[in-house]
């Protein structure tokens, strides 16, 4: 039954993508290798890039319509402008070694131990900002999902 569940949740494809990404020798960061492994490109106009302060505390708040890809694109784009960027991320991703230097992990699942974990993460995020760092947060805590009725992406309610 485990292989069927892995296929249903696309864990097998995720594992394969991670292995492909780890095998790449292009010298880019983990986000760059992930985007390359998935064949995803992105672009931003110079006016958008110019609006990003190059130093000092910066809190970036973003919607999360494409899940991990939003964070991957930001983690690919921002280090050239802000090498001090960190992303507030779901603690499930803490098992991916390549993400650890870039993320501050929070537990959105509400178990008893989540409160203690999140207090630590929020203190770390606050200290990061006080030290002049840049922090990206996705306040919805969830990614958008495909709405089969309308054929569109929909944010969680």
Wavefront OBJ file of the C-alpha trace (Angstrom):
o trace
v 0.000 0.000 0.000
v 2.932 2.355 0.663
v 3.901 2.669 -3.050
v 0.299 3.585 -3.924
v 0.203 6.270 -1.238
v 3.569 7.626 -2.397
v 2.271 7.875 -5.960
v -0.988 9.474 -4.811
v 0.875 12.148 -2.848
v 3.538 12.436 -5.580
v 6.226 11.618 -3.017
v 7.946 9.381 -5.542
v 8.216 12.295 -8.007
v 9.347 14.631 -5.248
v 12.079 12.180 -4.226
v 13.146 11.765 -7.870
v 13.280 15.558 -8.360
v 15.348 15.955 -5.197
v 17.795 13.295 -6.395
v 18.039 14.990 -9.813
v 18.612 18.340 -8.144
v 21.326 16.928 -5.885
v 23.075 15.381 -8.884
v 23.352 18.663 -10.763
v 26.802 20.194 -10.880
v 25.857 23.663 -12.137
v 27.167 25.303 -8.964
v 23.928 27.180 -8.278
v 22.146 27.206 -4.955
v 19.514 24.592 -4.078
v 16.688 26.790 -5.360
v 18.410 27.293 -8.701
v 19.012 23.557 -9.082
v 15.384 22.778 -8.168
v 14.045 25.207 -10.763
v 16.443 23.781 -13.368
v 15.434 20.206 -12.503
v 11.776 21.149 -13.017
v 12.459 23.173 -16.174
v 11.020 26.337 -14.629
v 12.153 29.814 -15.592
v 11.048 33.155 -14.206
v 11.542 36.807 -14.975
v 11.103 40.094 -13.162
v 11.281 43.544 -14.616
v 13.991 45.982 -13.508
v 11.400 48.168 -11.800
v 10.392 45.283 -9.505
v 14.017 44.463 -8.720
v 14.795 48.126 -7.941
v 12.080 48.234 -5.255
v 13.979 45.727 -3.098
v 16.132 47.518 -0.508
v 19.728 46.300 -0.623
v 20.349 46.551 3.114
v 18.602 46.913 6.456
v 15.739 44.938 7.966
v 13.264 43.807 5.328
v 10.087 41.787 5.786
v 8.676 40.484 2.505
v 5.114 39.175 2.613
v 4.008 37.035 -0.313
v 1.007 35.083 -1.466
v 1.681 31.414 -2.004
v -0.198 30.417 -5.185
v 2.341 27.926 -6.494
v 3.545 26.295 -3.299
v 7.209 25.517 -3.032
v 7.872 27.196 -6.374
v 7.159 30.660 -4.949
v 9.809 30.178 -2.290
v 12.215 28.563 -4.779
v 11.946 31.521 -7.157
v 12.505 34.013 -4.335
v 15.427 31.964 -2.972
v 16.882 31.941 -6.470
v 16.379 35.661 -7.146
v 17.013 37.355 -3.835
v 20.539 36.239 -2.817
v 22.097 38.306 -5.590
v 20.378 41.387 -4.114
v 20.174 40.324 -0.480
v 22.553 37.532 0.539
v 21.028 37.839 4.022
v 17.600 36.486 3.020
v 15.796 33.761 4.989
v 12.391 32.195 4.396
v 9.897 31.264 7.104
v 9.063 27.707 6.035
v 7.018 24.686 7.039
v 8.962 22.448 9.430
v 8.255 19.431 7.204
v 10.889 20.857 4.869
v 13.568 20.816 7.562
v 14.486 17.301 6.448
v 15.859 18.703 3.184
v 19.443 19.528 4.096
v 19.883 22.016 1.250
v 17.101 24.229 2.643
v 18.385 24.532 6.202
v 20.747 27.499 5.609
v 17.961 29.459 3.903
v 15.015 28.797 6.203
v 13.612 29.390 9.633
v 11.198 26.527 10.220
v 7.762 26.837 11.842
v 5.298 24.110 12.741
v 1.826 24.989 11.379
v 0.160 21.793 12.613
v -0.953 22.920 16.071
v 0.267 20.003 18.190
v 1.368 20.736 21.767
v 5.063 20.777 20.870
v 4.339 23.189 17.988
v 3.940 26.123 20.377
v 7.433 25.667 21.816
v 8.939 25.127 18.345
v 7.207 28.218 16.998
v 8.242 30.426 19.909
v 11.843 29.500 19.103
v 11.287 30.140 15.362
v 9.607 33.511 15.966
v 12.440 34.600 18.252
v 14.924 33.559 15.572
v 12.969 35.470 12.899
v 12.747 38.561 15.093
v 16.479 38.439 15.853
v 17.184 38.001 12.139
v 15.243 41.150 11.303
v 16.755 43.123 14.206
v 20.218 42.232 12.884
v 19.287 43.795 9.536
v 18.379 40.636 7.646
v 15.671 40.050 5.050
v 12.832 37.632 5.829
v 10.187 36.215 3.474
v 6.896 35.033 4.962
v 3.840 33.402 3.431
v 1.117 34.389 5.920
v -1.620 32.092 4.629
v 0.330 29.148 6.014
v -1.061 27.087 3.160
v -0.565 26.980 -0.562
v -3.263 27.529 -3.110
v -4.899 24.436 -4.526
v -6.441 23.487 -7.823
v -10.221 23.936 -7.776
v -11.560 21.168 -9.992
v -14.988 22.834 -10.271
v -13.660 26.060 -11.776
v -10.385 24.822 -13.263
v -8.419 27.557 -11.469
v -6.023 27.987 -8.579
v -7.773 29.055 -5.383
v -6.380 30.389 -2.123
v -7.428 28.547 1.052
v -10.462 29.940 2.867
l 1 2 3 4 5 6 7 8 9 10 11 12 13 14 15 16 17 18 19 20 21 22 23 24 25 26 27 28 29 30 31 32 33 34 35 36 37 38 39 40 41 42 43 44 45 46 47 48 49 50 51 52 53 54 55 56 57 58 59 60 61 62 63 64 65 66 67 68 69 70 71 72 73 74 75 76 77 78 79 80 81 82 83 84 85 86 87 88 89 90 91 92 93 94 95 96 97 98 99 100 101 102 103 104 105 106 107 108 109 110 111 112 113 114 115 116 117 118 119 120 121 122 123 124 125 126 127 128 129 130 131 132 133 134 135 136 137 138 139 140 141 142 143 144 145 146 147 148 149 150 151 152 153 154 155 156 157
